[in-house]
């Protein structure tokens, strides 16, 4: 486990708490994939997310804390993304997800 990975996990969990994302269990994995700095995969039906950090990436350009915040924001909007990718969605489901996000942002943005 690299130092960057521990910083990444701590920073992600800071935003996870701040964004009130406790409906998801979160698992972390250090990966050696050249295609991304970090990534998140959400599994809404099962209620969890897998957050990955590319341990070979050079974080000098973006910073490991920035990458963690970026992935937490993906989790924050994942309900909308999940609905948008579903084959069938009602307008009320979309409105409900939008309102949920807006209400959360109202509490968080000071």
Phi and psi restraints in degrees (value plus and minus 20) as a CYANA .aco file:
   2 UNK   PHI    -106.5   -66.5
   2 UNK   PSI     142.0   182.0
   3 UNK   PHI     -80.0   -40.0
   3 UNK   PSI     -62.0   -22.0
   4 UNK   PHI     -80.3   -40.3
   4 UNK   PSI     -57.8   -17.8
   5 UNK   PHI     -83.0   -43.0
   5 UNK   PSI     -62.9   -22.9
   6 UNK   PHI     -85.3   -45.3
   6 UNK   PSI     -60.7   -20.7
   7 UNK   PHI     -83.2   -43.2
   7 UNK   PSI     -63.6   -23.6
   8 UNK   PHI     -78.5   -38.5
   8 UNK   PSI     -69.0   -29.0
   9 UNK   PHI     -81.1   -41.1
   9 UNK   PSI     -66.8   -26.8
  10 UNK   PHI     -81.3   -41.3
  10 UNK   PSI     -63.9   -23.9
  11 UNK   PHI     -87.4   -47.4
  11 UNK   PSI     -61.2   -21.2
  12 UNK   PHI     -80.0   -40.0
  12 UNK   PSI     -65.9   -25.9
  13 UNK   PHI     -85.9   -45.9
  13 UNK   PSI     -50.8   -10.8
  14 UNK   PHI     -79.9   -39.9
  14 UNK   PSI     -67.9   -27.9
  15 UNK   PHI     -92.4   -52.4
  15 UNK   PSI     -54.6   -14.6
  16 UNK   PHI     -76.2   -36.2
  16 UNK   PSI     -66.5   -26.5
  17 UNK   PHI     -87.8   -47.8
  17 UNK   PSI     -65.8   -25.8
  18 UNK   PHI     -82.6   -42.6
  18 UNK   PSI     -58.3   -18.3
  19 UNK   PHI    -104.5   -64.5
  19 UNK   PSI     -18.8    21.2
  20 UNK   PHI      36.3    76.3
  20 UNK   PSI      35.9    75.9
  21 UNK   PHI    -122.9   -82.9
  21 UNK   PSI       7.4    47.4
  22 UNK   PHI     -86.1   -46.1
  22 UNK   PSI     -26.9    13.1
  23 UNK   PHI     -90.5   -50.5
  23 UNK   PSI     -31.4     8.6
  24 UNK   PHI    -130.5   -90.5
  24 UNK   PSI     114.5   154.5
  25 UNK   PHI    -100.9   -60.9
  25 UNK   PSI     122.4   162.4
  26 UNK   PHI    -141.6  -101.6
  26 UNK   PSI     115.0   155.0
  27 UNK   PHI    -142.7  -102.7
  27 UNK   PSI     126.2   166.2
  28 UNK   PHI    -137.9   -97.9
  28 UNK   PSI     127.8   167.8
  29 UNK   PHI    -164.9  -124.9
  29 UNK   PSI     115.3   155.3
  30 UNK   PHI    -111.7   -71.7
  30 UNK   PSI     110.6   150.6
  31 UNK   PHI    -149.8  -109.8
  31 UNK   PSI     138.4   178.4
  32 UNK   PHI    -141.5  -101.5
  32 UNK   PSI      54.8    94.8
  33 UNK   PHI    -140.1  -100.1
  33 UNK   PSI     108.0   148.0
  34 UNK   PHI     -99.0   -59.0
  34 UNK   PSI     -23.8    16.2
  35 UNK   PHI    -111.1   -71.1
  35 UNK   PSI     -29.7    10.3
  36 UNK   PHI    -173.3  -133.3
  36 UNK   PSI     138.2   178.2
  37 UNK   PHI     -98.0   -58.0
  37 UNK   PSI     -68.6   -28.6
  38 UNK   PHI    -170.6  -130.6
  38 UNK   PSI     144.4   184.4
  39 UNK   PHI    -176.2  -136.2
  39 UNK   PSI     138.4   178.4
  40 UNK   PHI    -154.5  -114.5
  40 UNK   PSI     119.5   159.5
  41 UNK   PHI    -145.0  -105.0
  41 UNK   PSI      98.9   138.9
  42 UNK   PHI    -124.0   -84.0
  42 UNK   PSI     123.3   163.3
  43 UNK   PHI    -146.6  -106.6
  43 UNK   PSI      64.8   104.8
  44 UNK   PHI     -80.8   -40.8
  44 UNK   PSI     -62.5   -22.5
  45 UNK   PHI     -81.6   -41.6
  45 UNK   PSI     -51.6   -11.6
  46 UNK   PHI    -118.3   -78.3
  46 UNK   PSI     -28.7    11.3
  47 UNK   PHI      53.8    93.8
  47 UNK   PSI      12.6    52.6
  48 UNK   PHI    -162.4  -122.4
  48 UNK   PSI     146.2   186.2
  49 UNK   PHI    -154.6  -114.6
  49 UNK   PSI     122.9   162.9
  50 UNK   PHI    -128.6   -88.6
  50 UNK   PSI     100.6   140.6
  51 UNK   PHI    -130.1   -90.1
  51 UNK   PSI     107.2   147.2
  52 UNK   PHI    -139.0   -99.0
  52 UNK   PSI     126.0   166.0
  53 UNK   PHI    -144.3  -104.3
  53 UNK   PSI     110.6   150.6
  54 UNK   PHI     -99.0   -59.0
  54 UNK   PSI      86.4   126.4
  55 UNK   PHI     -91.4   -51.4
  55 UNK   PSI     -31.7     8.3
  56 UNK   PHI    -113.5   -73.5
  56 UNK   PSI     -27.0    13.0
  57 UNK   PHI     -91.8   -51.8
  57 UNK   PSI     130.0   170.0
  58 UNK   PHI    -115.8   -75.8
  58 UNK   PSI      88.2   128.2
  59 UNK   PHI    -109.7   -69.7
  59 UNK   PSI      -8.9    31.1
  60 UNK   PHI     -82.8   -42.8
  60 UNK   PSI     -53.5   -13.5
  61 UNK   PHI     -97.8   -57.8
  61 UNK   PSI     -56.7   -16.7
  62 UNK   PHI    -135.1   -95.1
  62 UNK   PSI     -46.4    -6.4
  63 UNK   PHI      66.9   106.9
  63 UNK   PSI     117.7   157.7
  64 UNK   PHI     -88.8   -48.8
  64 UNK   PSI     -51.9   -11.9
  65 UNK   PHI     -88.9   -48.9
  65 UNK   PSI     -58.1   -18.1
  66 UNK   PHI     -81.4   -41.4
  66 UNK   PSI     -63.6   -23.6
  67 UNK   PHI     -81.9   -41.9
  67 UNK   PSI     -60.1   -20.1
  68 UNK   PHI     -85.1   -45.1
  68 UNK   PSI     -64.6   -24.6
  69 UNK   PHI     -82.8   -42.8
  69 UNK   PSI     -62.2   -22.2
  70 UNK   PHI     -76.5   -36.5
  70 UNK   PSI     -66.9   -26.9
  71 UNK   PHI     -88.8   -48.8
  71 UNK   PSI     -55.2   -15.2
  72 UNK   PHI     -84.7   -44.7
  72 UNK   PSI     -57.2   -17.2
  73 UNK   PHI     -85.6   -45.6
  73 UNK   PSI     -58.3   -18.3
  74 UNK   PHI     -78.6   -38.6
  74 UNK   PSI     -61.6   -21.6
  75 UNK   PHI     -86.9   -46.9
  75 UNK   PSI     -57.6   -17.6
  76 UNK   PHI     -78.8   -38.8
  76 UNK   PSI     -61.5   -21.5
  77 UNK   PHI    -116.5   -76.5
  77 UNK   PSI     -11.1    28.9
  78 UNK   PHI     -85.5   -45.5
  78 UNK   PSI     -48.6    -8.6
  79 UNK   PHI     -81.5   -41.5
  79 UNK   PSI     -65.4   -25.4
  80 UNK   PHI     -84.9   -44.9
  80 UNK   PSI     -62.8   -22.8
  81 UNK   PHI     -83.1   -43.1
  81 UNK   PSI     -60.0   -20.0
  82 UNK   PHI     -83.8   -43.8
  82 UNK   PSI     -64.9   -24.9
  83 UNK   PHI     -83.8   -43.8
  83 UNK   PSI     -62.7   -22.7
  84 UNK   PHI     -82.3   -42.3
  84 UNK   PSI     -49.9    -9.9
  85 UNK   PHI    -109.8   -69.8
  85 UNK   PSI     -26.3    13.7
  86 UNK   PHI     -95.9   -55.9
  86 UNK   PSI     134.0   174.0
  87 UNK   PHI     -91.6   -51.6
  87 UNK   PSI     -55.0   -15.0
  88 UNK   PHI    -151.2  -111.2
  88 UNK   PSI     108.0   148.0
  89 UNK   PHI    -163.9  -123.9
  89 UNK   PSI     117.1   157.1
  90 UNK   PHI    -109.4   -69.4
  90 UNK   PSI     137.5   177.5
  91 UNK   PHI     -84.2   -44.2
  91 UNK   PSI     -51.4   -11.4
  92 UNK   PHI     -89.4   -49.4
  92 UNK   PSI     -55.1   -15.1
  93 UNK   PHI     -85.0   -45.0
  93 UNK   PSI     -62.5   -22.5
  94 UNK   PHI     -85.3   -45.3
  94 UNK   PSI     -64.5   -24.5
  95 UNK   PHI     -82.3   -42.3
  95 UNK   PSI     -60.7   -20.7
  96 UNK   PHI     -82.7   -42.7
  96 UNK   PSI     -64.1   -24.1
  97 UNK   PHI     -85.6   -45.6
  97 UNK   PSI     -59.9   -19.9
  98 UNK   PHI     -84.0   -44.0
  98 UNK   PSI     -65.5   -25.5
  99 UNK   PHI     -83.6   -43.6
  99 UNK   PSI     -58.9   -18.9
 100 UNK   PHI     -79.5   -39.5
 100 UNK   PSI     -64.6   -24.6
 101 UNK   PHI     -87.9   -47.9
 101 UNK   PSI     -63.8   -23.8
 102 UNK   PHI     -81.7   -41.7
 102 UNK   PSI     -64.2   -24.2
 103 UNK   PHI     -82.2   -42.2
 103 UNK   PSI     -60.0   -20.0
 104 UNK   PHI     -85.7   -45.7
 104 UNK   PSI     -64.0   -24.0
 105 UNK   PHI     -84.9   -44.9
 105 UNK   PSI     -53.8   -13.8
 106 UNK   PHI     -80.4   -40.4
 106 UNK   PSI     -62.0   -22.0
 107 UNK   PHI     -89.4   -49.4
 107 UNK   PSI     -55.0   -15.0
 108 UNK   PHI    -105.6   -65.6
 108 UNK   PSI     -53.8   -13.8
 109 UNK   PHI    -108.0   -68.0
 109 UNK   PSI      97.5   137.5
